[in-house]
């Protein structure tokens, strides 16, 4: 039985409120004695045992322990069943996901947006208002260059991607020209600096990529569509080609003093795939539109590396390294007194006799 059908059955039994209350209690990370659950729910221990069995049938891994009083706790299972959240928990998770959508850790942003879209779809209006109020009082979600992105824009887009639903929005191009677009959204892609939407533009009858920070007034039309086949078969690769097709690009090759597996865990897939050169070395090949950005991105990976090509990247890395060294030294700091004494007395007088 699917979890969805199981929840429907749970809600149509003669004791839905009690089962949901029991589930809410069990989701607290502690062990509940049978007697305490019985008192909390106002039923007999036998009824508690029946309700526990019912939750197990619905996919919730409830573990029982033997003893004088007996106890129950919810443990990790092979699959994640539906959760029951109270108002405070739902608001806290939504706010955290909004923050995670703008996080710099690779892979976190897209998962946060998907989860946020699912959660906000079922949040009551009063809770959505609380989430928006808290978000407004903290830090706005921004892209890599400081352009503001409304979290609602990302969640609307994520919902239409998941639901295969046509999307309408206003778009401002790089040259400032405004237009209205109707698209079949394919995938949201995060580059670590910006969000992009890969979609089939019905007005242009072709595939397009859109910077999300240039999108406004997104609206899910409700019209469903059958997914088209992306030319490259991979949204990240299509985005990379699209971006590089609009600007000068540099092919690069960099050798890292790190195992390929360790580097792969820190490098986004669209930047390249590390090639093993032994147990402790690997090479990364790819292309980028900005050597300045690439130099910073490579330095932030946390491993020693050597640039093989291009020459532009080598020069940029040297300039960046020199700038960092100069930034780390303060000319106003007084010299070490011991160093000054050594300079004034370069030799021990007794040693010269």
Helices and strands as residue ranges (DSSP letters): H 3-12, H 16-26, E 32-33, H 34-41, H 45-57, E 62-65, E 71-74, H 87-100, H 108-122, H 125-136, H 151-163, E 165-172, E 178-190, E 195-201, E 206-211, G 212-214, E 215-224, H 235-244, E 250-256, H 260-264, G 269-271, E 275-276, E 282-288, H 291-299, E 305-309, H 311-328, H 337-344, G 349-352
